[in-house]
């Protein structure tokens, strides 16, 4: 892919979108840690200096994708919860059903979990104050949307909903760093099956985390 010099806002937006789409495709092939500015430049067909005209760093690109992927997941979650959680079911049933849907839909979005895992320690470290503020404003709006969505199905969460959402997404990022394990670990598990208890399966680990956190925040009856 090669580009002529952008001479209008429409052309600039086409290039921005091309960069975002290129990096999104890269994330399907490699973890966040392996996405480099050099490779972005090569794949999109722009010099690094030209890529930096549209995004101040590779971290800025990844933060924008994180916001986009999170919005897409919340849209999916809205439909899944509406179909899978019965409004008149007992509290424990609704809570466990909500946790199962959260874990299943997130486990299917490994790239989003990987971005969560890199957010605090990497992605927010090489960007300007303005980029961070823009990202945090977007994150706050999505956290509010997610909180309202969960309160719709588990109203007993009340004011605890934002904290549950925040801790849940942070947990998803932390757990995703263990999945998939490197070849050396898989070999160790195969040679010593007793070690297999340490081999995390992302969906199950997320389900345990979401369920315990959600039940722990609900009021005691």
N, C-alpha and C positions, 0 to 999 in steps of 0.2 A: 504494500500500500504506500503510495507517495502522494504528497499534497503540494499544490501551488500555494503561494503566500495568501493568507486569509485577508480579504479586503472589506469584509462586511461582518456585522454581528451574526448574521445567519451562518456565514462560513466559519466564524470562530466557534460557534456552537456545534457545528458539524465536527470540527476537530476535537473539541472537548468530549463530545459523545464518542468519537472514535477511540480516544485514549481510554475512557472509562470502559467501553466494550472490550477493548483489547486486554486490559488488566483483569476484567471479570473472566475472560476466557483463560487467561494465564492461571488464575486461582483454581480453575477446574483441573489443572495439570500439576500444580505445585503448591506447597504451603506458602503462607504469607512471607516467611523468612527468606524464601528463595526468589521473591519478586524484586528485581533490581531495576534501577532507572535505565541502565544500559540495555537491558532486555526489552523494557517497555519501548524505548526509543527505536530499537531494531525492528520490533514487530509492528509498530504503528507507522514506521516509515518517516519519522521526523528526527532531526538532530536533537540531542539532549537539551540544548539551549532552547529549542523551539517547544519541546514538551514543557519546559519550565516557564514558558510564556503563559501556559494555561493552568498549570498546577505548580505551586512553589516547591514541591518535593514529591517523592513517591508516596510518602506518608499521607500527604494531602489527598492524593488520588484514592488511597485505600480508605481513608476516613469517609470520603464521599460515598464510596461503594458500601461501606458499613451502614451508613444512614439509609441508603437505597434498599439494601438487602433486609434490614430490620423492618422497614415499612412494608416490604413484600411479605415477610413472615407474619406480621401482625394482621395483614389482610387475610392470609390463609388461616391464621388462628381464629379469627372472627367467625369464619364459616365452619371450621372444625368444632369449635365449642358450641355453636348454635345447633349443630347436628348431633353432637355427642354427649351433651350434658342436659339432663331433664330438669326443668325448673322446679318441679314439685318433688324431686328425689330428696332423701334425707341428706343432711349436711355432709356426713362422712362420705357418702356415695358421690356427691357432687365434687367434693374436694379431691377425692382419689381419681375421679374421672378427669378433672381438670389437670391434675398433675400428669396423668398418663398422656393426655393430648399435648401438653406442653413438651414433655420429653420426646414423644414420637416425632412431632413436627420439627423440633430443633435438631434431633439426631439426624434427620434427613437433610439438614442444611449445615453440612460440615464446614463449609467455607465461612458461613456466618459465625459459627462457634470459634473457628480459627481466628477470625478478625477480633472477636471479643477477647480472646486470649492474648492478642498482641496490643490491644487498645491502650491500656495504661502504661505498660512498660516500654512500648516501641512507637506506636503510631502517634501518640500525643507528645512525643519528645522532639520532633524535628519539624515543627510547624510554627507559624507565627501566632501571636495572640489573636489576631482577627480570625484566622482559620479555626483555632480552638474554640473561640466564642461561637462562631457559626455552627460548628459541629455540636457543641454542648447545647445550644438552643434547640437544634434539631432533635438531639437525644432526649432533652427534657420534654419536648412535645410528644415524642413517641412513647416515652415512659408514662406520660399522662394518659395517652390513648390506651396503652396496655393495662394500666391500673383500672381505668373505667371499664374496660372489657372484662377483666376478672371479677370486678365487683358486681357486674351484671349477672354472673353465674354463681359467684360465692359472695353475696353481699355482706356476709358475716365478717369478711376481712376488714371492712371499714377503712380506717385511716392507715392500716398496716399494708394496704395493697401496694403503694409505691415502693416501700422497703422490700417487700417480698419480690417484686419484679426486679428491682435493682440487684438484690442478692442472687436471684435465680440466674440472671444473665451473666453475672460475674462468675458464678459456679460453672455455667456452661463453658465459659472461656477457659477456666482452670482445668476442668475435666478433659477438654478437647486436646490439651497438650500431651495427654497420655495415649491418644488414639490417632492413628494406629501405632502400635509399638514397633520399634526398629527390629530388623532381622535378627540381631543378636539376642534380643529379649525373647522373641518367638522361639529361637533355638533353645534358649535356657528353659523356657516353659515346657518345651517338648522333651528335653532331656531329664528334667526334674518336675514331674507333674504337680508335686506339692506346691511349687511356686505359682501355679496357675491361678491361685486365689487372688493374686495381685494383678492379674490381667483384666483390665477394665473393658467392658462393652459399653459404648457411649450411651446408648438408649437406656439401658438398665441403670447405669450410674446416674443419669439425669433423672430418671423416674424416682429413685431412692432419694436423691437430693431434693427434688421438688415436693415430693410427698411429705417427707419429714419436716421441711421448712413450712409448708402450707399448713399442715396439721398443728405444728407448734405455734403458729401465729393466730389460730382460731380461738375464740373465747371458749373457756371451759364450761361445760354444762353439768 
